[in-house]
């Protein structure tokens, strides 16, 4: 092979690479937007973490309420990412949503149990100004510029699964595994041992997110997601009361906010609804779909 | 610096550029400088050890070459082999022996004078030790002449594509190439890049993905049932193949870009129809090294006792191979298992051959497939000793495999990607094994088909690669 031939072929390959990279990343981003329901303006937005991902099937909620629904939730996100997600969706859809369903869990203000590399889930959206600023804060320079140059590198295998689901339009929780009976015994040992911290900084971020939603004339449903009762009992009783009281008081501070506590006995005492103590399975999802749809119907009928 | 690290993608293009801009006469200097820079980048102090082994090998091979006295030659060869082996033994086995002794003495209320010391095994020490020993023995056997050029010998032991995990090359192949470094050849560059691309696919997409599942299961043997252990046990051989095979392909590709041909390390091992054939296809550079420098001399020494001599040679060779991997009971069991399988095969070889002849079995696809399956099952079972941390864990796994059946641990995404990766790997191997000229994508005459193949693999790596997968498995050896 001659030098000239080699150089030409290499150049053609590089050009082909970047053309395909652009095309493929566009297709992938479209699929991801479809998965979250962000490709179009919807009336209801769900925003949360893995609890919301496993908890609701937006197709079912749409059928039950007649409202269009998006579910922008990602596993491992902390309150900080949640604020970024809210900013991003309002930037993308400035007209806003009628209602935002906002996930809460006892540890949301504690600042724990979030993945260290959760920012990688937002690489696909780095063309969005606010997400770009957020990513710059967490990603290394190398990570950042590789993703800027090679667009497909913004996606990873976890996101590909969601993209496939997005194109298929299937959002049902397929997990049918249920909690084992020995879980009660295992968790009993740490009853009351887990503290819930109400960190001021995290509460401030939470309030900023809610204020942003309200400023766009959207209603907010704060959903305290169900935690299997033996797991719930591992939290310090006084801490949990303080957490719950805070949310109840906060929701009363503004008529646009309502509070839905799903930690009710009929759900949290049923092992059959949980795939693990924090996450709902397929059977539990059906129950949660109905409850949240009912709440949405209630709110829309008031309007 | 690892092949999968970002730094390598800066380092290697610079090396290529410098290499081809330098006059041919001085190119060895670029390669030697690059090799030491590559190695020093991992841990600078261990480069001294590499240099010392190189110096010892250079001096002794020159002395062996220049003496006519056979006894002196033998003595010099033995001294150098012993000298070269000292660091390997020290770093690999000192901590283990010291700990065992400490424990033993403490049982008798005695104190061992040396405290508990833990040494980190210098990366690549096994590989440059083996290559240096091979060179010394080859000079002793007069298969090759000792090279008078210290720089070339240093390059042979430190050549950066091979130093971390092989292939374990022979001086007879490498030194003449270093002596006559080639002009730039764009077909070599293109061929090398293709190998590297597939090597990265094997490592990042297949090996590291499977590793997530295998690590999760083998990391908590008591917490998982037999079905999960069975899946992990079946997956593990593919992980090692994709990991070391991928690494080897990258190394061979890197060398090829520099115009140097390096021996193949894997040859579609899962299509082997016997354990003997399997070991001719798996980690070939290690096995041919062991065959030439351990098995052949041993079987020659025991030739008078016939088949028993072969069995002893096989058992000792694989026992040494096991101990080389780790000085613990699991590795010893691994070596003995391989030796046993091969010995049984050797004993039954004639009978099997007669049966195959009589019933024309080698023409039956079903028979060949059954043989491949049995070979795979035997190898997978033996790899339980290769992967389990302790011998107790190994027995627990064997026990659970047959008694603790249940719903497996389902990390669906990982399993799905793992099986797709294995499927693609096997499809490619199948095509190369049985239809080497058909459906050629990488080497297709049509440019657009070749490009489609490259880009598919490249985007496969970008989208499905595990980039935080960590080291290559064989670095630890």
Interface residues (C-beta under 8 A of the other chain):
Chain A: X1 X2 X3 X5 X6 X9 X12 X13 X16 X17 X20 X21 X24 X142 X150 X152 X153 X155 X156 X157 X158 X160 X161 X177
Chain B: X6 X184 X185 X186 X187 X189 X190 X209 X407 X410 X413 X417 X447 X451 X454 X455 X458 X459 X462 X463 X464 X466
